[in-house]
Amino acid sequence: SQWTTDKKMHATLLSWIEHILNGEDVSNIPPLKISSLDHQMRDGFTMHILPLLLRRSDVHVDVTTRVHRKTTYDLAVSVTPSESAYKGTVEFRYSYPPNEF
């Protein structure tokens, strides 16, 4: 899989890498920030791109990664015939793991 389908983003990354590998003054190259990578993409970058950057003995490479914890919700809705006392009502139940629907 790819980290993005955005061709402009691909071109920007390649240009950033090429500038560094071609010996340009790194003080004129902005830091690279890529968001929302899965662990495989992050590891691939670390394994394949960082060694290329480290070929330059005149630069220091500083890498920071951050994990994002995201809360997601499951939703289950069932519709059944209503008893006369409950016509037109909605019942909400909240379930937390390990309970299932």
C-alpha positions in Angstrom: 0.0 0.0 0.0 1.0 3.6 -0.4 1.1 6.3 2.3 -0.8 8.6 -0.1 -2.3 8.7 -3.5 -1.6 12.4 -3.8 1.0 12.7 -6.7 2.0 16.2 -5.6 2.8 14.8 -2.1 5.0 12.1 -3.7 6.8 14.7 -5.8 7.3 16.9 -2.8 8.8 14.1 -0.8 11.1 13.0 -3.6 12.2 16.6 -4.1 13.0 17.0 -0.4 15.1 13.8 -0.4 16.9 14.8 -3.7 17.8 18.2 -2.3 19.5 16.6 0.7 21.2 13.8 -1.3 22.5 16.3 -3.9 24.5 18.0 -1.1 22.4 21.2 -0.8 22.8 23.4 2.3 20.3 21.7 4.7 19.8 25.0 6.6 17.7 26.1 3.5 15.6 22.9 3.5 12.5 22.9 5.6 11.8 20.0 8.0 9.7 17.2 6.7 6.5 16.4 8.5 4.3 13.5 7.4 1.1 12.9 9.3 -1.2 9.9 9.6 1.3 7.1 8.7 0.6 3.6 9.8 3.4 1.7 11.5 4.4 0.0 8.3 4.9 3.2 6.4 6.8 4.7 9.4 9.0 1.7 9.6 9.6 1.7 5.8 10.7 5.3 5.9 13.0 4.5 8.8 14.5 1.5 7.1 14.9 2.9 3.5 15.0 6.7 3.6 17.0 7.4 6.8 20.1 5.4 5.7 20.1 7.5 2.5 20.1 10.7 4.5 22.8 9.4 6.8 25.2 9.0 3.8 25.9 12.7 4.3 28.5 12.9 7.1 28.0 16.7 7.4 24.4 16.5 8.6 22.6 15.5 11.8 19.3 13.8 11.4 16.7 14.1 14.2 13.6 11.9 13.9 10.5 12.3 16.1 7.5 10.0 15.9 4.3 10.3 17.8 1.5 7.9 18.2 -2.1 9.1 17.9 -4.7 7.3 19.9 -8.1 7.6 18.4 -11.4 6.8 19.9 -13.9 5.2 17.6 -17.4 4.0 18.3 -19.5 1.1 17.1 -23.2 1.7 16.6 -25.9 -0.9 16.5 -29.5 0.0 15.8 -32.4 -2.3 15.8 -36.0 -1.4 15.0 -38.8 -3.6 16.4 -42.6 -3.2 16.7 -43.4 -0.9 19.6 -45.6 -1.8 22.5 -48.2 0.9 23.1 -46.5 2.3 26.2 -43.2 2.8 24.3 -44.4 4.1 20.9 -42.2 6.8 19.5 -39.3 6.4 22.0 -35.6 5.8 21.6 -33.5 3.8 24.0 -29.8 4.3 24.2 -27.4 1.8 25.8 -23.7 2.4 26.2 -21.4 -0.6 26.1 -17.7 -0.7 26.9 -15.4 -3.6 26.1 -15.4 -6.6 26.6 -19.2 -6.4 26.3 -20.5 -6.9 22.8 -23.6 -5.8 21.1 
